[in-house]
Amino acid sequence: MSSLLVSPPALFLLAVTVSVLLYLVGSVIARKAGDTMGKLSTYACGENLPPGKSQVNVRSFFLYVTFFMVFDISAFLLGTSFGNLGVYPLLFCGIILFAVVTLLTVWREESHGPD
């Protein structure tokens, strides 16, 4: 009988039952909260935000993401390549330098705009 209780199907059914019970208890408790208008209002540092949509510069965002990825991947590659003797660490440093110079050129053109 004890081997039946610890079998994978029984444990799965137990986990599903506990999850459903927790969901039901949570939904009963949430109904008693009452004031839902306070939950739906905008709030940022104690000020009401205007309903206007904020604009995000997607090009700058992707440029920062690309910088992050270059430095993140370069840290991994350099950390794992210095254990090997040879040209690989120098090759990785050259590729990283090329990527950073290219990104800085794009960033400079982005910030100054077309001349």
C-alpha positions as CSV (number, residue, x, y, z in Angstrom):
1,M,0.0,0.0,0.0
2,S,2.8,2.5,0.8
3,S,4.5,1.9,-2.6
4,L,1.2,2.9,-4.2
5,L,1.2,6.2,-2.4
6,V,4.7,7.2,-3.6
7,S,4.1,6.1,-7.2
8,P,4.5,8.9,-9.8
9,P,0.7,8.9,-10.8
10,A,-0.4,9.2,-7.1
11,L,2.1,12.0,-6.4
12,F,1.0,13.8,-9.5
13,L,-2.7,13.6,-8.5
14,L,-1.7,14.8,-5.0
15,A,0.1,17.8,-6.4
16,V,-2.8,18.7,-8.7
17,T,-5.2,18.3,-5.8
18,V,-3.2,20.6,-3.5
19,S,-2.8,23.1,-6.3
20,V,-6.5,23.3,-7.0
21,L,-7.3,23.6,-3.3
22,L,-4.8,26.5,-2.9
23,Y,-6.3,28.2,-6.0
24,L,-9.8,27.8,-4.5
25,V,-8.8,29.2,-1.1
26,G,-7.0,32.1,-2.8
27,S,-10.0,32.9,-4.9
28,V,-12.3,32.9,-1.8
29,I,-9.9,35.2,0.0
30,A,-9.5,37.5,-3.0
31,R,-13.2,38.1,-3.2
32,K,-13.2,39.5,0.4
33,A,-10.6,42.2,-0.5
34,G,-13.4,44.5,-1.7
35,D,-11.7,47.7,-3.1
36,T,-10.6,46.7,-6.6
37,M,-10.6,50.3,-7.9
38,G,-7.5,51.0,-5.9
39,K,-5.8,48.1,-7.5
40,L,-6.5,49.3,-11.0
41,S,-5.4,52.9,-10.5
42,T,-2.0,54.0,-11.8
43,Y,0.6,54.9,-9.2
44,A,4.2,55.9,-9.5
45,C,6.0,57.4,-6.6
46,G,2.8,58.9,-5.2
47,E,1.9,60.8,-8.3
48,N,-0.9,60.0,-10.7
49,L,0.5,59.4,-14.2
50,P,-1.0,61.1,-17.1
51,P,-2.9,58.8,-19.5
52,G,-0.5,59.5,-22.3
53,K,1.7,56.7,-23.7
54,S,5.4,57.0,-23.0
55,Q,7.7,56.6,-26.0
56,V,10.6,54.2,-25.9
57,N,13.5,54.6,-28.3
58,V,13.7,51.0,-29.5
59,R,16.9,51.6,-31.5
60,S,18.8,52.7,-28.4
61,F,17.4,49.9,-26.4
62,F,18.6,47.3,-28.9
63,L,22.0,49.0,-29.0
64,Y,22.3,48.7,-25.3
65,V,21.2,45.1,-25.5
66,T,23.8,44.4,-28.1
67,F,26.5,46.0,-26.0
68,F,25.5,43.8,-23.1
69,M,25.5,40.7,-25.2
70,V,29.0,41.5,-26.6
71,F,30.4,42.0,-23.2
72,D,28.6,39.0,-21.7
73,I,29.7,36.6,-24.4
74,S,33.2,38.0,-24.4
75,A,33.6,37.5,-20.7
76,F,32.6,33.8,-21.1
77,L,34.8,33.3,-24.2
78,L,37.8,34.9,-22.6
79,G,37.3,33.1,-19.3
80,T,37.3,29.8,-21.0
81,S,39.9,30.5,-23.7
82,F,42.8,31.5,-21.5
83,G,43.2,27.9,-20.4
84,N,44.3,27.1,-23.9
85,L,47.7,28.2,-25.2
86,G,47.8,29.6,-28.7
87,V,46.1,32.1,-30.8
88,Y,42.5,31.7,-29.6
89,P,42.5,34.3,-26.8
90,L,44.1,36.8,-29.2
91,L,41.5,35.9,-31.9
92,F,38.6,36.4,-29.4
93,C,40.1,39.7,-28.2
94,G,40.3,40.9,-31.9
95,I,36.7,39.9,-32.6
96,I,35.5,41.6,-29.4
97,L,37.4,44.8,-30.3
98,F,35.9,44.8,-33.8
99,A,32.4,44.4,-32.4
100,V,32.8,47.2,-29.8
101,V,34.3,49.6,-32.4
102,T,31.4,48.8,-34.8
103,L,28.9,49.4,-32.0
104,L,30.5,52.6,-30.9
105,T,30.3,53.9,-34.5
106,V,26.6,53.0,-34.8
107,W,26.0,54.6,-31.4
108,R,27.8,57.8,-32.3
109,E,25.8,58.1,-35.6
110,E,22.6,57.4,-33.6
111,S,23.3,60.1,-31.0
112,H,24.5,62.8,-33.4
113,G,22.0,62.0,-36.1
114,P,22.7,62.3,-39.8
115,D,24.9,65.2,-40.8
